[in-house]
Amino acid sequence: MNKGLLGWRKAVKPASWDTFVAASSKDPAATNTIRELIALFGDGRALDAIRATVLDEKADLAVRAAALEMLIEARPNYLQKFCETLLGVRVLNTTAIRGLALFGDDGIGKALAARYGRF
């Protein structure tokens, strides 16, 4: 399912999705794929969990970056401000810049220029 929806930003959640997630939640191998699909289906609670993963300084940086990419793909309404807060976080800042590239706000360029020497 994940590969079939590759490139989609939003999709309608299947009727049996919640049952599937409940049955699959104990499988650690399925966790990231399920999280990606939940974000695709626009579940606000799941997006909050993904956002918390991005902010979790104890989490592996690769996991945090992947979570940020999921948020960028889902494009929640808070994405611009969220990406701006990550400009000072090494490793995540380049992904955050890709998220900011989605917006036509002149302030983004100024924020990037102000932090240029710190990347």
C-alpha positions in Angstrom: 0.0 0.0 0.0 2.8 2.4 0.9 4.5 1.9 -2.5 1.2 2.3 -4.3 0.6 5.7 -2.7 4.2 6.9 -3.2 4.2 10.5 -4.2 0.7 11.2 -2.8 0.4 13.9 -0.1 -3.1 13.1 1.0 -5.3 10.0 0.7 -8.6 8.8 2.0 -8.2 6.3 4.9 -9.5 2.8 4.1 -12.6 1.8 6.2 -10.6 -1.1 7.9 -7.5 1.0 8.5 -8.0 1.4 12.3 -8.4 -2.3 12.7 -5.3 -3.0 10.6 -3.2 -0.6 12.7 -4.4 -2.1 16.0 -3.5 -5.6 14.8 -0.1 -4.5 13.4 1.0 -2.2 16.2 2.9 -4.9 17.9 5.1 -5.5 14.8 8.2 -3.3 15.1 9.1 -3.8 11.5 5.8 -2.3 10.4 5.9 0.8 12.6 7.6 3.2 10.2 5.5 2.2 7.3 2.3 2.5 9.3 3.4 5.9 10.6 4.0 7.1 7.0 0.6 5.9 5.9 -1.1 7.5 9.0 0.5 10.8 8.0 -0.7 10.3 4.5 -4.3 9.7 5.8 -4.0 13.0 7.7 -4.6 11.6 11.3 -3.9 14.6 13.5 -2.9 12.5 16.5 -0.4 10.6 14.4 1.0 13.8 13.0 1.5 15.0 16.6 3.4 11.8 17.4 5.6 12.3 14.3 6.2 15.9 15.3 7.2 14.7 18.8 9.7 12.2 17.3 11.3 15.1 15.3 11.7 17.1 18.5 13.0 14.1 20.6 16.6 14.9 21.2 17.2 11.4 22.5 15.9 9.7 19.3 18.3 8.6 16.6 19.0 11.5 14.1 18.1 9.3 11.1 14.7 8.5 12.7 14.1 12.2 13.4 15.0 13.2 9.9 12.7 10.5 8.4 9.9 11.8 10.7 10.5 15.3 9.5 10.3 14.1 5.9 6.9 12.5 6.7 5.7 15.8 8.1 6.9 17.7 5.0 5.1 15.2 2.8 1.9 15.5 4.8 2.2 19.4 4.8 0.3 20.2 8.0 -0.8 23.8 8.4 2.0 24.4 11.0 4.8 23.1 8.7 6.5 26.4 7.9 6.8 27.6 11.6 7.9 24.1 12.6 10.6 23.9 9.9 11.8 27.4 10.9 12.4 26.2 14.5 14.6 23.4 13.2 17.0 25.6 11.3 19.4 25.5 14.2 19.4 21.7 14.6 22.3 20.1 12.8 21.4 17.3 10.5 17.7 18.3 10.6 18.3 21.8 9.2 18.8 20.6 5.6 15.6 18.7 5.7 13.9 21.7 7.3 15.2 23.9 4.5 13.6 21.5 1.9 10.3 21.9 3.8 10.6 25.7 3.8 11.2 25.6 0.0 7.5 24.8 -0.3 6.6 28.3 0.9 6.9 31.6 -0.9 7.6 33.7 2.2 10.3 36.3 1.8 11.1 36.0 5.6 12.4 32.5 4.9 15.3 33.8 2.9 16.1 36.3 5.6 16.1 33.6 8.2 18.4 31.4 6.1 20.8 34.2 5.5 20.9 35.1 9.2 21.8 31.5 10.0 24.1 30.9 7.0 27.4 30.8 9.0 25.9 28.5 11.6 24.9 25.6 9.3 
